[in-house]
Amino acid sequence: MSLVRTNKTTRATHAVRFRVAVDLGLLAIVCCSLCDFCSAWQLHRDVILGGSRGGHWHRKSALFVTMAETTEKTFDTVCRNYDSPFLASNDTANTATATATATALVILNSPITRPPSRLFQKLWAMSSFRICADGGANRLYDATVSVSSGDASTATTQYVPNMIRGDLDSLRPDVRAYYESMGSVVEQDHCQDTNDLDKALQAVQRNAVHMRENNNNNNTPNNTFRVCIYGAFGGRFDQEMASIQALYKWSEPFHNHLTLYSDETCAILLPALVKNQIRLPLSNADLSSSSSYGDTSERIGREGPTCGLIPIGGRCESVRTTGLKWNLDGTTPLEFGGLVSSSNHVTKELVTIQTSHPLVFTTEMI
């Protein structure tokens, strides 16, 4: 009798334990589902905000593709336009880029040819605010001020910046004295948490605010500067990376009107989840063939057809393009260690690029 009762008790105990195990299993499945949902939302939020939390991509790639499909309408309806500053005025579309009211030129501590290249001359001529980032003033002085007679007063006044700004550890005393005598404002910022480019862009941003206040039109984003940064490439690698960092840090404050230049190349940052439309001043010959420009003196100072899509900020899960020789269809991620679209070629007057993450677009300068 006791044995039968014990067996019944044991079976009842096992049944309860089994039911608890099933309930716990269901709970675990629900929790995992919630975890997946939370991860998906985090992923979607990161994409919208332009973040790059790479830890989610491999685990949630399929989920992301589904989510990317739901944002296809956003790709098609929200456009961000980049019109080259070297386009003729009648070739520019009625776009946010075309409505920028002023151009600011930032000159970095990188060599400037003597005399300056055609590109530099064009950037200088189109700019209403010119600022040297610390040692950039030395480069400008050495390239433009004639001191062969030993008298700097004989120099041309064509290339005098509005401002020199930085921690000023590179600015030579003779250069500072000369530009101050010519009316340039010299500002020293001792902060070591920002580099000289950051300090220069802070001054440009401050000037843009003053411009909006003077125009009594504080709420319109088109009253801003198109910012051209000259000398961003060709020097030390860590300084080149500081220039790329500036694209990610400063593009949004300047409404994506920020371009890095050297005499050989330029770069812009393409925002995510919009249709980026790019217009370059390319001739029919540029579109049909690839030209090679070696010596700086041969260059005419505008973008050329050779281009690249560089996922330097992190993996781009989906990239779609039109107007390139080798277009991307969104099925293959761009990432270092995988596919990087370098040495591509523009074949149409209008290039469109849709990307899941911010992406650096580069072109050669010819």
Beta strands, then each sheet from edge to edge (+ up, - down):
strand 1: 79-83
strand 2: 102-107
strand 3: 129-133
strand 4: 163-166
strand 5: 185-188
strand 6: 225-230
strand 7: 258-261
strand 8: 265-270
strand 9: 275-279
strand 10: 303-310
strand 11: 319-322
strand 12: 341-345
strand 13: 350-355
strand 14: 359-365
sheet 1: 1+ 9+ 13- 11+
sheet 2: 5+ 4+ 3+ 2+ 6+ 7+ 8- 14+ 10- 12+
end
